[in-house]
Amino acid sequence: MLVTAQFFKTAHSVLSIPVRLSETSVSNITPSSQKGQKLKEIDTFICNEVTMNCYSALDLADKLLREVMRDNRPFGEKLLFSKVISASVCLL
């Protein structure tokens, strides 16, 4: 499947990660919410430039995806880490 840049969203937007982040931050998405249901439909999340993310954001994403996917594997088996992805086109 070919995915263009118009489909790329920030983790803060998709996972409802607070902009002011701390170790105790939580997302307001629940498994039964509309956004939670949409997350279940996504096959793979690509985390570009993962080394630029802080631990708290990755930890929050991990906990949220495990809960929403009802899968205790890391990130609910939905996250693919990448160092760099082209800003215009990537092939999945």
Backbone as JSON Lines, residues from 0, in Angstrom:
{"i":0,"aa":"M","n":[0.84,-1.17,0.0],"ca":[0.0,0.0,0.0],"c":[0.88,1.23,0.0]}
{"i":1,"aa":"L","n":[0.59,2.18,-0.83],"ca":[1.34,3.42,-0.9],"c":[0.68,4.47,-0.02]}
{"i":2,"aa":"V","n":[1.46,5.09,0.83],"ca":[0.93,6.1,1.75],"c":[1.65,7.41,1.49]}
{"i":3,"aa":"T","n":[0.91,8.47,1.24],"ca":[1.53,9.77,1.0],"c":[1.52,10.6,2.27]}
{"i":4,"aa":"A","n":[2.23,11.71,2.24],"ca":[2.4,12.55,3.43],"c":[1.08,13.08,3.97]}
{"i":5,"aa":"Q","n":[0.05,13.19,3.14],"ca":[-1.22,13.73,3.62],"c":[-1.85,12.86,4.7]}
{"i":6,"aa":"F","n":[-1.44,11.6,4.79],"ca":[-1.99,10.7,5.8],"c":[-1.18,10.66,7.08]}
{"i":7,"aa":"F","n":[-0.03,11.31,7.09],"ca":[0.8,11.32,8.28],"c":[0.23,12.28,9.31]}
{"i":8,"aa":"K","n":[0.15,11.86,10.53],"ca":[-0.35,12.66,11.64],"c":[0.65,12.59,12.78]}
{"i":9,"aa":"T","n":[0.6,13.53,13.68],"ca":[1.49,13.48,14.84],"c":[0.94,12.51,15.88]}
{"i":10,"aa":"A","n":[1.83,11.97,16.68],"ca":[1.41,11.08,17.77],"c":[0.52,11.83,18.76]}
{"i":11,"aa":"H","n":[0.83,13.1,18.96],"ca":[0.02,13.89,19.89],"c":[-1.43,13.95,19.4]}
{"i":12,"aa":"S","n":[-1.62,14.06,18.11],"ca":[-2.96,14.13,17.54],"c":[-3.65,12.77,17.56]}
{"i":13,"aa":"V","n":[-3.01,11.75,17.02],"ca":[-3.63,10.43,16.88],"c":[-3.87,9.75,18.22]}
{"i":14,"aa":"L","n":[-2.91,9.86,19.13],"ca":[-2.99,9.15,20.41],"c":[-3.43,10.04,21.57]}
{"i":15,"aa":"S","n":[-3.79,11.27,21.25],"ca":[-4.2,12.25,22.27],"c":[-3.16,12.37,23.39]}
{"i":16,"aa":"I","n":[-1.91,12.51,22.98],"ca":[-0.82,12.7,23.95],"c":[-0.79,14.18,24.32]}
{"i":17,"aa":"P","n":[-0.82,14.5,25.6],"ca":[-0.79,15.9,26.0],"c":[0.51,16.59,25.55]}
{"i":18,"aa":"V","n":[0.4,17.87,25.21],"ca":[1.58,18.62,24.8],"c":[2.52,18.8,25.98]}
{"i":19,"aa":"R","n":[1.98,19.13,27.13],"ca":[2.8,19.22,28.35],"c":[2.82,17.82,28.97]}
{"i":20,"aa":"L","n":[3.91,17.13,28.75],"ca":[4.0,15.73,29.08],"c":[4.81,15.5,30.35]}
{"i":21,"aa":"S","n":[4.34,14.56,31.17],"ca":[5.1,14.15,32.35],"c":[4.97,12.63,32.48]}
{"i":22,"aa":"E","n":[5.65,12.06,33.45],"ca":[5.59,10.62,33.65],"c":[4.2,10.12,34.04]}
{"i":23,"aa":"T","n":[3.35,11.01,34.53],"ca":[2.01,10.61,34.95],"c":[0.94,11.0,33.94]}
{"i":24,"aa":"S","n":[1.33,11.51,32.77],"ca":[0.36,11.91,31.75],"c":[-0.4,10.71,31.22]}
{"i":25,"aa":"V","n":[-1.66,10.94,30.87],"ca":[-2.49,9.89,30.29],"c":[-3.21,10.43,29.06]}
{"i":26,"aa":"S","n":[-3.64,9.52,28.21],"ca":[-4.44,9.88,27.04],"c":[-5.91,9.81,27.45]}
{"i":27,"aa":"N","n":[-6.74,10.6,26.78],"ca":[-8.17,10.55,27.11],"c":[-8.92,9.55,26.23]}
{"i":28,"aa":"I","n":[-8.19,8.71,25.49],"ca":[-8.81,7.69,24.64],"c":[-9.06,6.43,25.47]}
{"i":29,"aa":"T","n":[-10.24,5.86,25.3],"ca":[-10.57,4.59,25.94],"c":[-10.86,3.56,24.85]}
{"i":30,"aa":"P","n":[-10.78,2.27,25.17],"ca":[-11.06,1.25,24.15],"c":[-12.45,1.37,23.52]}
{"i":31,"aa":"S","n":[-13.42,1.85,24.29],"ca":[-14.79,1.93,23.76],"c":[-15.12,3.27,23.12]}
{"i":32,"aa":"S","n":[-14.21,4.24,23.21],"ca":[-14.48,5.55,22.6],"c":[-14.39,5.48,21.09]}
{"i":33,"aa":"Q","n":[-14.9,6.49,20.41],"ca":[-14.86,6.52,18.95],"c":[-13.41,6.51,18.45]}
{"i":34,"aa":"K","n":[-12.55,7.28,19.1],"ca":[-11.14,7.31,18.71],"c":[-10.47,5.95,19.01]}
{"i":35,"aa":"G","n":[-10.84,5.32,20.1],"ca":[-10.31,3.99,20.42],"c":[-10.7,2.97,19.37]}
{"i":36,"aa":"Q","n":[-11.92,3.04,18.89],"ca":[-12.37,2.13,17.84],"c":[-11.6,2.36,16.54]}
{"i":37,"aa":"K","n":[-11.33,3.63,16.23],"ca":[-10.55,3.94,15.02],"c":[-9.12,3.41,15.14]}
{"i":38,"aa":"L","n":[-8.53,3.52,16.34],"ca":[-7.18,3.0,16.55],"c":[-7.12,1.49,16.29]}
{"i":39,"aa":"K","n":[-8.19,0.78,16.67],"ca":[-8.23,-0.67,16.46],"c":[-8.21,-1.02,14.98]}
{"i":40,"aa":"E","n":[-8.73,-0.14,14.13],"ca":[-8.81,-0.39,12.7],"c":[-7.47,-0.19,11.99]}
{"i":41,"aa":"I","n":[-6.55,0.52,12.61],"ca":[-5.26,0.8,11.99],"c":[-4.36,-0.42,12.11]}
{"i":42,"aa":"D","n":[-3.76,-0.82,10.99],"ca":[-2.9,-2.01,11.0],"c":[-1.55,-1.74,11.65]}
{"i":43,"aa":"T","n":[-0.92,-0.62,11.29],"ca":[0.42,-0.32,11.77],"c":[0.6,1.18,11.98]}
{"i":44,"aa":"F","n":[1.2,1.54,13.07],"ca":[1.6,2.92,13.32],"c":[3.09,3.0,13.05]}
{"i":45,"aa":"I","n":[3.53,4.0,12.34],"ca":[4.96,4.17,12.08],"c":[5.44,5.35,12.9]}
{"i":46,"aa":"C","n":[6.39,5.1,13.75],"ca":[6.96,6.15,14.6],"c":[8.28,6.59,13.97]}
{"i":47,"aa":"N","n":[8.24,7.7,13.27],"ca":[9.41,8.23,12.58],"c":[10.3,8.98,13.57]}
{"i":48,"aa":"E","n":[11.61,8.9,13.37],"ca":[12.57,9.59,14.24],"c":[12.31,9.26,15.71]}
{"i":49,"aa":"V","n":[12.2,7.98,16.0],"ca":[11.85,7.53,17.35],"c":[12.84,8.04,18.41]}
{"i":50,"aa":"T","n":[14.08,8.24,18.04],"ca":[15.06,8.71,19.02],"c":[14.8,10.15,19.45]}
{"i":51,"aa":"M","n":[13.95,10.86,18.72],"ca":[13.62,12.23,19.07],"c":[12.44,12.31,20.05]}
{"i":52,"aa":"N","n":[11.8,11.18,20.33],"ca":[10.66,11.15,21.24],"c":[11.15,10.96,22.68]}
{"i":53,"aa":"C","n":[10.46,11.6,23.6],"ca":[10.83,11.41,25.0],"c":[10.22,10.11,25.52]}
{"i":54,"aa":"Y","n":[10.81,9.58,26.58],"ca":[10.37,8.32,27.16],"c":[8.89,8.38,27.56]}
{"i":55,"aa":"S","n":[8.46,9.49,28.13],"ca":[7.08,9.6,28.62],"c":[6.07,9.43,27.48]}
{"i":56,"aa":"A","n":[6.38,9.97,26.3],"ca":[5.47,9.85,25.15],"c":[5.4,8.4,24.68]}
{"i":57,"aa":"L","n":[6.56,7.74,24.61],"ca":[6.57,6.34,24.18],"c":[5.89,5.44,25.2]}
{"i":58,"aa":"D","n":[6.09,5.71,26.49],"ca":[5.45,4.93,27.54],"c":[3.94,5.09,27.48]}
{"i":59,"aa":"L","n":[3.48,6.32,27.28],"ca":[2.04,6.57,27.18],"c":[1.46,5.85,25.97]}
{"i":60,"aa":"A","n":[2.15,5.92,24.82],"ca":[1.69,5.24,23.61],"c":[1.62,3.73,23.84]}
{"i":61,"aa":"D","n":[2.63,3.17,24.5],"ca":[2.66,1.74,24.8],"c":[1.46,1.34,25.65]}
{"i":62,"aa":"K","n":[1.24,2.04,26.74],"ca":[0.12,1.71,27.64],"c":[-1.22,1.85,26.93]}
{"i":63,"aa":"L","n":[-1.38,2.93,26.15],"ca":[-2.64,3.16,25.46],"c":[-2.92,2.07,24.43]}
{"i":64,"aa":"L","n":[-1.93,1.74,23.6],"ca":[-2.15,0.74,22.56],"c":[-2.36,-0.65,23.15]}
{"i":65,"aa":"R","n":[-1.69,-0.98,24.25],"ca":[-1.94,-2.27,24.91],"c":[-3.38,-2.34,25.39]}
{"i":66,"aa":"E","n":[-3.86,-1.24,25.98],"ca":[-5.23,-1.21,26.5],"c":[-6.26,-1.25,25.37]}
{"i":67,"aa":"V","n":[-6.09,-0.41,24.37],"ca":[-7.07,-0.33,23.28],"c":[-7.11,-1.62,22.48]}
{"i":68,"aa":"M","n":[-5.95,-2.19,22.19],"ca":[-5.9,-3.42,21.39],"c":[-6.19,-4.67,22.21]}
{"i":69,"aa":"R","n":[-6.25,-4.51,23.52],"ca":[-6.41,-5.65,24.43],"c":[-5.37,-6.72,24.13]}
{"i":70,"aa":"D","n":[-4.14,-6.25,24.01],"ca":[-2.99,-7.09,23.65],"c":[-1.83,-6.63,24.5]}
{"i":71,"aa":"N","n":[-1.3,-7.48,25.34],"ca":[-0.25,-7.08,26.28],"c":[1.15,-7.07,25.68]}
{"i":72,"aa":"R","n":[1.26,-7.35,24.4],"ca":[2.57,-7.26,23.75],"c":[2.92,-5.78,23.59]}
{"i":73,"aa":"P","n":[4.22,-5.46,23.5],"ca":[4.62,-4.05,23.38],"c":[3.85,-3.32,22.27]}
{"i":74,"aa":"F","n":[3.29,-2.19,22.63],"ca":[2.53,-1.33,21.73],"c":[1.38,-2.07,21.04]}
{"i":75,"aa":"G","n":[0.85,-3.08,21.69],"ca":[-0.27,-3.83,21.14],"c":[0.03,-4.45,19.79]}
{"i":76,"aa":"E","n":[1.32,-4.68,19.52],"ca":[1.79,-5.25,18.25],"c":[1.39,-4.38,17.06]}
{"i":77,"aa":"K","n":[1.3,-3.05,17.26],"ca":[0.85,-2.16,16.2],"c":[1.89,-1.12,15.79]}
{"i":78,"aa":"L","n":[3.02,-1.04,16.47],"ca":[3.94,0.07,16.23],"c":[5.2,-0.4,15.53]}
{"i":79,"aa":"L","n":[5.6,0.33,14.51],"ca":[6.83,0.07,13.78],"c":[7.73,1.29,13.96]}
{"i":80,"aa":"F","n":[8.92,1.07,14.48],"ca":[9.85,2.16,14.69],"c":[10.72,2.37,13.47]}
{"i":81,"aa":"S","n":[11.03,3.61,13.2],"ca":[11.87,3.94,12.06],"c":[12.78,5.08,12.43]}
{"i":82,"aa":"K","n":[13.99,5.06,11.91],"ca":[14.89,6.19,12.15],"c":[14.48,7.36,11.27]}
{"i":83,"aa":"V","n":[14.3,7.12,9.98],"ca":[13.92,8.18,9.05],"c":[12.99,7.61,7.98]}
{"i":84,"aa":"I","n":[11.94,8.35,7.68],"ca":[11.05,8.01,6.59],"c":[10.92,9.25,5.71]}
{"i":85,"aa":"S","n":[10.89,9.06,4.43],"ca":[10.77,10.18,3.5],"c":[9.55,11.01,3.85]}
{"i":86,"aa":"A","n":[9.68,12.3,3.75],"ca":[8.57,13.21,4.08],"c":[7.47,13.15,3.04]}
{"i":87,"aa":"S","n":[7.72,12.65,1.85],"ca":[6.7,12.69,0.82],"c":[6.01,11.35,0.58]}
{"i":88,"aa":"V","n":[6.78,10.26,0.49],"ca":[6.17,8.96,0.18],"c":[6.91,7.84,0.89]}
{"i":89,"aa":"C","n":[6.18,6.85,1.36],"ca":[6.81,5.64,1.89],"c":[6.02,4.45,1.41]}
{"i":90,"aa":"L","n":[6.65,3.33,1.33],"ca":[6.0,2.11,0.89],"c":[5.88,1.18,2.08]}
{"i":91,"aa":"L","n":[4.67,0.72,2.36],"ca":[4.43,-0.2,3.47],"c":[4.25,-1.59,2.93]}
